[in-house]
Amino acid sequence: MYFDGLRQIGMNNYNGVGTKINYKKAFYYFQKAAENGNKFAQYNLGNCYKNGEGVEKDTKKHLYYVTNQLNKDIKMHYFNLEISIISAPYGSGWVGRIFM
């Protein structure tokens, strides 16, 4: 997907792959990818805020970007578990084993 490519450009700038290390450019590309839902870019963006790389340090923004994606992932796992429980055949026994 297009936003995965933006994140990869950010990673190349961050690590100096094929170019000199440039944290400002890395931040820019992480931000563009993160704004469009790339969860890995959101994590990278959070770390830029944490370390002050390409942007001024900001603990609140760091925590927002790191925990925002984590919360989305947790909600999706709970949703998938609920669907599995609802669609399990009655008496299959596996549902009870999950909660033991």
C-alpha positions as CSV (number, residue, x, y, z in Angstrom):
1,M,0.0,0.0,0.0
2,Y,1.1,3.6,-0.6
3,F,1.4,4.5,3.1
4,D,3.7,1.5,3.7
5,G,6.0,3.1,1.1
6,L,5.9,6.4,2.9
7,R,6.8,4.7,6.1
8,Q,9.7,2.9,4.4
9,I,11.0,6.2,3.1
10,G,10.9,7.5,6.6
11,M,12.8,4.4,7.8
12,N,15.4,5.0,5.2
13,N,15.9,8.6,6.3
14,Y,15.9,7.6,9.9
15,N,18.5,4.9,9.5
16,G,20.5,6.5,6.7
17,V,19.8,3.7,4.1
18,G,20.6,5.0,0.7
19,T,20.8,8.6,2.1
20,K,22.3,10.5,5.0
21,I,20.4,10.2,8.3
22,N,17.8,12.9,8.3
23,Y,15.4,12.8,11.3
24,K,13.3,15.7,10.0
25,K,12.5,14.0,6.8
26,A,11.9,10.7,8.6
27,F,9.4,12.4,10.9
28,Y,7.7,14.0,7.9
29,Y,7.2,10.6,6.2
30,F,6.2,8.8,9.4
31,Q,3.6,11.5,10.0
32,K,2.1,11.2,6.6
33,A,1.8,7.4,6.9
34,A,0.5,7.6,10.5
35,E,-2.2,10.1,9.5
36,N,-3.5,7.5,7.1
37,G,-3.6,4.7,9.6
38,N,-0.3,2.9,9.2
39,K,0.2,1.5,12.7
40,F,3.9,1.0,12.4
41,A,4.4,4.6,11.3
42,Q,2.3,5.7,14.4
43,Y,4.8,3.8,16.6
44,N,7.7,5.3,14.7
45,L,6.2,8.8,15.1
46,G,5.7,8.2,18.8
47,N,9.4,7.3,19.2
48,C,10.4,10.5,17.3
49,Y,8.5,12.5,19.9
50,K,10.0,10.5,22.7
51,N,13.6,11.0,21.5
52,G,13.2,14.5,20.0
53,E,14.4,13.2,16.6
54,G,13.1,15.5,13.8
55,V,10.8,17.2,16.2
56,E,10.8,18.7,19.7
57,K,10.5,16.1,22.5
58,D,6.9,15.7,23.6
59,T,6.0,13.0,26.1
60,K,2.2,13.5,25.7
61,K,2.4,13.0,22.0
62,H,4.8,10.1,22.4
63,L,2.3,8.3,24.7
64,Y,-0.6,9.2,22.4
65,Y,0.8,7.6,19.3
66,V,2.2,4.6,21.0
67,T,-0.9,3.8,23.1
68,N,-3.4,4.9,20.5
69,Q,-2.5,2.0,18.2
70,L,-2.2,-0.4,21.1
71,N,-5.7,0.4,22.2
72,K,-7.0,-0.2,18.6
73,D,-5.2,-3.6,18.5
74,I,-6.6,-4.6,21.9
75,K,-10.2,-3.7,20.8
76,M,-9.8,-5.7,17.6
77,H,-8.6,-8.8,19.5
78,Y,-11.6,-8.5,21.9
79,F,-13.9,-8.2,18.9
80,N,-12.5,-11.2,17.2
81,L,-12.8,-13.2,20.5
82,E,-16.4,-12.2,20.8
83,I,-17.2,-13.3,17.3
84,S,-15.5,-16.6,17.9
85,I,-17.5,-17.2,21.1
86,I,-20.8,-16.2,19.4
87,S,-20.2,-18.4,16.4
88,A,-19.0,-21.4,18.4
89,P,-21.3,-24.4,18.2
90,Y,-23.2,-25.1,21.5
91,G,-21.5,-27.8,23.5
92,S,-18.2,-27.7,21.5
93,G,-16.4,-27.3,24.8
94,W,-13.6,-25.0,23.5
95,V,-15.2,-21.8,24.8
96,G,-15.1,-23.0,28.4
97,R,-11.5,-24.0,28.1
98,I,-10.5,-20.4,27.1
99,F,-11.7,-19.0,30.5
100,M,-10.3,-21.8,32.7
